[in-house]
Amino acid sequence: MPLSRIAVMGGGPAGLYFAALWKRRHPEDHVDVFEQNPEGATWGFGVVFSDKALDFLRADDPETAEAVSARMETWRDITLVHRGERVVLDGVGFSAVGRLDFITQLTERARSAGANLHFGKLVRSVDELAGYDLIVAADGVNSLVRRSYEGDFNTSLSYDDNKFAWYGTTKRFETLTQTFVETEFGCFNAHHYRYSPTMSTFIVECDRATWLRGGFAEKTEEESRALCQKVFADTLEGHPLVGNKSVWRNFPWLWNDRWSHRNMVLVGDALHTAHFSIGSGTRLALEDVIALVNALDGEPRNLRHALEHYETTRRPVVEKLVKAARTSAAWYQRFAEHMKLAPLDFGYSYITRSGRIDDSQLRAMSPRFMARYDAGSLVPST
């Protein structure tokens, strides 16, 4: 029978986007979104999208793409700072928007479409969702739905060894920048980019040994912030780091070998994770939603077939991106070793880290960088 009552677990980008998209296509259906946090509460600062990541949204949902793009900061290059030298990787476009701003936009779109949004509502058991035709689990890495049926979803979870903490800062950066510094404790990296005219994301990363030598295991959140601010004092130029649940984390690698069980289906971080170094986590979540909605519309009277079609069509794309993300993350696990390279060689190592691009593609994409590299650097040994 056709769907008429849908429960969406999670009020992040994936959950809100599903609610907005489904209700726009099916205004007669009843859609409830359950989010345990109050409206307007979020962690982190900016959300970054590559140019390619926005192309899919423009193709599948130009109305949402236009609304989001109007609030975004955009740039055309990546900048690496290594040994105090700036290496510009031209032609690598990105855009960013504040995470809270993005969620607020999606909240308004879901609400205006007629979805029922229940913020501050903690669902403690899947049993509370009895009576819904479909349960969309968009509740992140700690998904209640997935944790309740991990064996049925065939869940696997592991963690990177590197530590990272997600800050913001009032310092404005003109491009997505990676700053690498060596200290008495070891090597640190910062991923930083502006997401509004006055604010930037600033993610600090280091290996576990450096983290331990810096005493971060015993430091409070405020003490950690102060030390990170000191480590990157030259980069911040007097601007403070701003905390928002900025605790040290290990990146979680989550994968589910089955994407649905009974009337429950996983999307976004509840289904898979992709390392923040490739800027595709939110993209993957929104693409999951589009694929799920299209699959459900394609099989309106057979939920099982619709969910199978969702996985069959979407899985190869996700697997390819997750593979690239793992390869990228592996480079970061050893970034201290890569820092032994001269700046141009370091830049080449960085831009080729995911294994998805060769020299001819690089010359077409980043002609100014490759001209410098060809003129002044040897290809690094593997």
N, C-alpha and C positions, 0 to 999 in steps of 0.2 A: 504494500500500500504506500501511497505517497507520504513524504514526511510532512508533519504539521506542527510537531513540538520538538524543538532542539534546545539542548543545554550546552552552553559553551563554558568550559572551565578556564578561567584566566582572562584578565582584562589588560593584557599587554598587546603589542602590535598584532600578533596573529589572531587572538581571540576577538579583538574589536574589529579587525578588518573582515574576519569571517562574518560577524554579525551584520556589519554594514553591507557587505556584498550580497549576502543571502537575502536580507530583508528588502534590498532594492530590487532583486529579481523575483522575490516571493513575498510581497507585502502582506498576504493573508496568513502567512505562517507565524507561529509564536516562537520567539527566540529569547531565551534568558541567558545573560552573561553573569557569571559569578566570579567576583574578584575579592580576595581576602583583605586587600589593603584599601584605605580610604581613597576616594577620588582625588586625583592630583598628586598622589604619593608615588614616587619612583626613585630608583637608585641610578647611579651613573650620571653622565652629562650629555655628550653628543652621540648621535648615531650617524655613521658614515656609510656612504654608498659609492661604489665605483660607477663610472659612466655606464658600463654594461649593465650594472645592477638596476639602473633606472630605466633602461631601454625596455625591459620586459613590462614594467608598469605602464609605460607610455603606450605599449602595444595592446595590453589587455584591459587597462582601466585608465584611459587618458584623463578622466575627470579627477580621480584621486591623484594621479601623477602631477597634474597642473596645480592642484591645491597644495600639495606638499612642496613642489619645486619652488613655488613662490616665496617660501620661507627659508630656503636653503642658502648656505654659503657654498660657493663653488670655486674651484681652482684647477689649473691644467698640469701642474708639476708635482713631483715628490722631491723633498729635499732631505739629503742625508748629511748629518754633521758627525765627522769622524776625525780625530786628532786635530780638532779645531777647524778643519777645512770643510767647506760646504760643497757637496756634490749634488747637482741638480739633475734629476731624471725627468726629462721633458716628455710631454705627451701622455702622461698617466693621470687622467682626469678623475676627480672625486668631488662629491658634494656631501654636506653634512647639515644636520638639523638637530636642535636640542631634543633630547629624548622626551622630556616632559611636554614640549611643544608638539612633537610628533604624536604622542599618545593623546594629548588634548584634542588635536585635529581629528584623530580616528574616533575618539569618544563622541565628539559632536556629530560625526557622520553616522555612526551607529545609532545614536539616539534620534537623530532627525529621520533616519530610515524607519524607526519604530521598534527597535530592539529594546528589551527591558534590561537595564543595566543595574546590577546589584553590587555596589561597592561596599566594602567593609563586611562582606558576607563570607564567613569561613565554612566551607563544606567539609565535614569531617569524615564522611564515608560516601562511597559511590552509591550505597543503598538509598541515600537521600535523593538521588536523581531518578528513582523509579518512576516510570510513566512517560519518560521522554522517548521519542522515536530514535533520536541520535544524540550521542554525547561526543562533542568535539573537545579533545584534551589539548588545550593551548596554554597549559599551566606550567610550562618551563621544565628545567632540569629536575626539579623536585616534584614533578607532577603526581598528584594524588591518584589519578586514574592509572597511570603507568605503574606506579609503585604497588598498587593494589593487585595488579595482574602481570608482574614482571616476567613470570615464567611463560605466560601466554603470548606476551609481546616479544619474548626471547631477548631481553634487555642485556646489554653489556655496558659497563662503566669503568673507565680508568682515568688517571690524572697525569698531566705533564708534571715534571719535577720543578720547572721554573716557578717562581713566585711573581705575582703582579698585584698592583693596587691601582684602582681607578679614581683619579682626582680630576678636578677642574682647575682653571686658573683664569684670572682677568687679563693675562697676557694674550695679545692677539697674534696668531701665527698666520702668515700669508698662504702657506701651503701645508699639506700633510707632511710633517717633518719627523724624522727619526734621529734622535740625538743619542750618541753613544759616548759614555765617559768611563774612565778608569779611576778608581779611588783606592784608598788604603784597605778597603774591605774587599774589593774586587770590581767587576765591571757591571755597569747599569745601562739600561736602555730606556728611553722615553718615547712613546708614540704620542704625538701631540698635533692637534689641528683645531682650527676655530669652527664653532658651530653656530655662532651668532656674531653680530658686530662687536660684542664686548666680552665674549667668553670662549674658552677653548677647553677641549678635553685634554687630559695629561695622564697617560697610563704609564706607570713606572714598573719596570720588569728587571729581574736579576735571577741568577741561578741560586739554588738552595744554599750552597756553600757561602756565597756572598751575603745572602740574607741572614745566615746564622752568625757570620763574623760581624755583621753590622748590629747584632743584638736585637733584631726585629722580633724574634720569637718572644722576647720578654717586654717589648715596648707596648705602650698603649697606642690607640689609634692616633691620638694627637702627637705623641712622641715620634711615631713613624712618619707622620706628615711633616713634622719639623725637620727630621733628618733628610727626607727626600727633597725637601725644599732647599736644604743646604747643598746636597749633592748636585742639584741642577740650578744653583744660584746664577751661574753665568747665562744659562738659557732663559731663566725667568726674569732676569734684569729687574729685580726688586719687587716683582709681582708675587703674591702669595699663592700657594696651593690651597684649594678649597676642597674640603671633605664632604662626602655624602655616602655613608655606609662604606667608607673607603678602607675596608679591611683587606689584609693580604689573602690572596686566593691562589689555588692551583687550578689551571684550566681543566675543566672536565670534558672528557671525550665520551659522549653518550651515543649509543646506536641501538636501534631496535630492529631485529631481523624480521619481525612481523609488525605491520603498521596498523592493523585493526584487530579487534576481538569483539565478537558479538555485535552490539550496536555502538561500540566505542572506537574512535579513530584518533590517531596522534598527528599533530602538526608542530612545526617550529622546534624549539629547544626541548620540548617533551619527546620529540621523535629523534632528533639528531643535533649535534653541535658542530660548529665550524670555527676554527681559531680566529680570533679577532684580527690577526695580522693580514687577512685577505678581505676584511670588510664586507662579509657576505652573510652574516648571521640573520640580520633582519630581512635581507633580500630573500634568503631561503624560506623564511617563515611566510612572507607574503606570497611567494610563488607557490608554496604548499597549499595555501588557502585557495588561490585561483585554480590550481589543479584539482583540489577536492571539490570545489563548487561545480566546476565543469563536469567532473565525473558523476556527481550526484544528479546534475541536470540531464546527463546522458542516459542514466538508468533510473528514471523517476519511480519505478515500481519494484525495483529489486535492489535493496540496500547492499546486500552481500556482493552482488556483481559490481555495483558502483564503487564500493570500497576496494575491491580487488583491482578494478580498472585504475583507480587513483594510484595505488602502489605500483602497478605494472608500468604506467606511463611516466610517473614522476621519479621512480627509484633510480634509473640510469643517470639522470641529470644530477640528482643529489649525490650519488656515489662518486661521480666525477669531481664535483666541487669539494666534497669532504676529503677525497684523496689529495687534491691540490692543497687543501688547508693543512692536512697532516704533514705534507712535504714542507710547506712553509713553516709550520710550527717547529719541525725538526731543525731547521736552520737557526731559529731563535734559541733552541735548546743549547746550541753551541756558538752563540754570537760572540762570546769572549774569544774563542779561537779565531773566528773570522776577523776580529779586530786587529789581528797581527798583520793583515793585509794593508797595503798602501791604499789611500782613499779611493782612487779610481778602480782598483781591483776589488776593493770592498764593495763599491757601488755595483760593479758587474755581478759579484757574487750575490748581492741582495736582490737585484732585479730578475735574476734567473733562478731564484731559489725554489720556485714551485714546479720547475721542470716543464712549464707550458709554453715557453717561448725560446726561439733560437736566434742566432745572430742576425740573420736576414730580417726576421720579424722585428727585432730590436732596432735595426737601422731604419726601418720604415716608421716605427712607433716613436723612437727617441733619437732622432738624427743628431741633435746637438751633443747629447751625452756620448753617443757612439763615435762621433767625430773626435771628441776629446780622448775617449778610451783607445781608439785605434791609433791615435797619434802618440799617446804617452804611456800606454800600459800594455803589458803582456797578458794574455789570457791566463787566469789563475789555474794552477794544476789542480786536478781532482783527486 
